[in-house]
Each structure stands twice: as structure tokens, then as C-alpha cells.
Amino acid sequence: MVRKGKGKFPIKQPNRPSPVANVGKIGSLMRYPDRDYANSLLHDAVKQLAPLIHEYNFKVELLCEMFPKSENLLGLNVNKGRKIMLRLRHHHNERSFLPMSDILGTFLHELTHNVHGAHDKNFYDYLSKLEKRFDEIRYGNVHSNYRCEENRLGFGRLQSGVVDVRAKRIATLSKTGFKAETKVLGSASAIHKPRTPTPREARLGAALRRLEDSKHCHSDRDQQSEAPDEKDLNIVELDEDFEIDSDSDVEVVEVVEVARKDGAEDRGCNDSKEIIVID
């Protein structure tokens, strides 16, 4: 009896529009429920960080989900972007997903490993710069050189005098509704800014943060500890633009190729004026 999608020639998953050219593929774990939703979470994470990925020219060949045995492990970066793996589900419940803010925080952390390997001062300075830049683009009035268009250029425009929903929302949120100030409860005195920590306190805080990050991110440690045996893997052939060896150290994943709507192949681009289509 012939069954679709079984055997040597399984049904190929349809391509998805690429949020940014520098991310080659995304994939979710096949052996867990809600894998389509997990895949959409990865796609949305790339979509939200697309301006940063484009601006700093980060290259990610494969972004995929991981569900490691270690409860504290949140992400891995293999060979500076060859594979970036993110935990999407709570350790105690495979049907319960982490908040998007946590996923984005881990993603920024792993992108920093594309530039700095060890959790040292240079690493945290760079991560802090990325987090600040992301907040500026997301919440502030700072604009990047990255443009997000809902339609392909020249394939549709708003009628004269019509404002889109996003513009209305931004205008509403930009209105000043109240004066923000901070005071001590039960008094009229304002709360003073916290004092600057001493060099000794700063060194202690940095050491504690490195210790905590060593539990959540093993990018500077033995990455094979969470890798399944090769017999447990469903090896997925990747296209020639993003070659990855067959000795994958990722769990069984469902890989969906990402491609632009106009059918063009995705390749890294340093042109800051590039207009990228987002679905």
C-alpha cells in the first residue's frame, strides 16, 4: 500500500517568505506536538530581529528548535551561526511554549556568539549594544536602514488620504497621556537614581552573570552533550547555498526553506538600502 510522504521521496514542505536574506533555513522538532506553531515562532523571532540581523550582517545557516535534557539550557550556537538552536518549550511541559520575549533574549545572546565566543566583557558589551539597539528600533524613534514592506514594491499602495492600521496604532501610542514620575510611597520626595556600583561590586556582578549564563548557554562548552545519536536523526538535505554536513548535532527537525516571495534565492547582502519583503 502506497502512503504519501513515506519512503525515499517524502512530501516537501512549501517554502516560506524569508524575513531577512541572512537566515537560510528554520526548523522545528518533528517528534513533539504543535511543530507548525513552533516553526511559526521561529519565523516570528527572525522577523522581529530582522533589522538587527540585516544591520550587523549576522549570518545564520540554520535556525532550529531544541528541547535539551538539561533544564537550564536555553540555546546553542554552533560554529558562529552555522546552526543556532533555541529552546521554545518549557522543560516540564512540551506543549507549553516560552514567551516570545524570552525567545528573543536567547536569540540575541546566541547572535552575539557569532562575534564573541566566551562570556567575557567584550561579549556582554556587544550584547548590551544589541539589546539597546533593538529597544531603540522597537520602541523609540530611531530608524534603521532596513525597510519592511507588506507588499512587493510597486504592487500596491494605499489610497490617497488613507492611513494604515500600523500608523494609527503608532500615532495613538505616541500621544502623551500622563506625566511619568517616580516618588517614594507616602511622601512627596522623588526617588533618586541608584548609585554607581564600585569596581569590586561590578566585578562580582560580572562574575555572577557569567556563572549564570554558563548554565543557560553552553556555546563555550562541550556542545555534544545534548546531541542525540546519529541513528535517532532524520538527516535533511540542505540546498547548496547553505551546506551543512550530515553529521548534524541537532535533534530530529522539520526544516522549512525560507525564500522571498519573488522567487529570488536568499543570499547575504551588505547593501543598506535593500528593500526586503516580509510576509
Order of alpha helices (4+ residues) and beta strands (2+ residues): beta-beta-alpha-beta-beta-beta-beta-beta-alpha-alpha-beta-alpha-alpha-beta-beta
